């Protein structure tokens, strides 16, 4: 199951959350995976992405900000026939998940979850998101700097800085933090 399956948000505010995963499978197609991964990165570099990342050359993810770019990239990847599995996902539409279990009262508010759940491994903490918002309100960080700062701990490359920037800009208008 893709890591982004628990990404929070609504279709209206997460159209930039389209994520494309590519994975090579041990025992099936890893023999030429480095060459295939290099070709995959070459193809992806031709399209507008907000982030390309991965843990190693066998697992590569790309965040797209435009549905049309995803379609073009997938068509070219299909034609290249690299022997790599491709999965496209995003927030909304059909999602298959058992949901979030446990002490839900410990979860941050929905607006913070929309930011923190963009990392498929949960590496963006709610405390970092709140501190980043506070730094924006104080004028220490611009929305772009804040979004890039939040993307730093994401090891999987799923975090979408452009979506984060937009969400942060919306939140700074309504977010209140009592410093005293």
N, C-alpha and C positions, 0 to 999 in steps of 0.2 A: 504494500500500500504506500502511496507517495507520502513524503514527509509533510507536505502542505495540506493534508486532509483536515488538520485541526486549525488552519488559519481562520481567524475570526474576521467578520465584516459582513457587509451586505453587498449584493450585486451592484447597487448604485454607487457605493464608495470604494469598490475594489476592482474596478475594471482593469486597473494596472497590475493586478496580482496574478496574471497568467504566468505559469511556470512550466518550463519544459525540462524534464529529467531524461538523462541518458545513462544507461548502465550496461557494462559488459558483465557477463556471467561466467564465473569460474567453472571450468569443465566443459564449456560450450563454445565460447568465442574469445577467450582471453589471449590466444596465441598471437593474433595480429592486432590486439587492442590498442597498443601504443600508436601504431600507424593510423588506425581508425579514429582514435581520439584526436590525433593531430589534424586529420582531415575534418573531423567534426568541428574543432575549434576554428579552423580556417573558414568553414562555411558559416558558422555562427557569427564570426567577426564582420561579415558583410551586412548583418541586420542590426537594427536598433534594439539594444538590450540595456536594461538598467544595471545588470550585474551578471557576470559569468563567474562561476566558482566551482569548487569541488574539493574533496578530500584528497584525491589522487587522480591519476590519469584514467582510472577505470570508472570513475563516477563524476560526471560533469552535469551541472545544472545551469540554466540560464533563465533569468527573469526578463520577460518581455513587457513592454508598456503599451503595445498595440496588437490587437487581434490579427490584423492583416499581416503584420510582420511574422507572427507565429505561423500562420498558414503558409506564407512563402518559404520560411525556413524548413518547415516539416516537409513540404513538397520537394525541396532541394535535397534534404536528407534522405527522403524516400528514393529519389532518383539516384543518389550516390550509392545506395545499397551497401552501407558500411557494416552490416551485420550487428548493429547495436539496437537494443530495445529503446523505443521512444515513448514517453508518456507525457501527455499534456494535461494540466490541471489548473484550477483556479478556485476562487471563492464563489459559492453559489451553485446554481444548476443542480446536477445530481451529485450528491456526496454520500459515500457509504462509510459510516463510522459508528461505533457504539457510543460515541459522545464522550464527554468529560465526566469522570467519576471521582469520588472522594469528597473531601470537605470543600464544597464549592464556595463557602463563605470566606475561604482563604484566598480566593482568586481576586485579582484587582478588578476595578471597574471596566466595563466593556470597551471604553475608549483606549485604555492602556493595553488591554488584551489584543486589540486590533494591531497594535505595534509589536508587542512581544511575541505573538504567535506567527509573525512573518518568518521567523527562523524555525526551520523544521526540527532542530535539535533543542529548542528552548534555551538558547544561549543568551538571548537578550532579556535581561531581567526587568521586572517592573520598577525596581529602584533606579536602575540606569535610565529608564524611560522618564520617570518622574524628575530625576536630577537634570536630565537633558531639557525637559520642558521648563524647569525653573531657570536654567542657564539661558534659555531663549527669552524668557520673560524679563530677565535681568539685562539682556542685551549682550551677553557674553558670546553667544553662538547665534549665527544666522540659521534659518531653517535648513538650508543645504548642509551646513557644517554639522548641525545636530543629527540630520538623517545619516550622514556619512559616519558620524561617531557611533550611532546605534548599530550600523551595519558591521562595524569592526569585529565584535565577538562572534558573528555568524560564520561558522566553519563550513556550512553546507552550500553557501551561495544562494540560498533561497530568499533571503531578506531583500526587499525591494526598496531601495533608497528613494526613488521618485515618489512612490506611494507614501512612504514614511514622511517625506517632506510635506506632502499635501496634507496628511493627517495631522502633523505637528502644527502646521500653519492654522488649521481649523481649531485645534485644541488650545493654542495660545490665546485665541480670541475669547474662549469661554472658561478656560481652566483657572482655578484659583488655588493658591497655595499659601497657607498661613505660616510665615517665617518665624513667628514669635512663639 
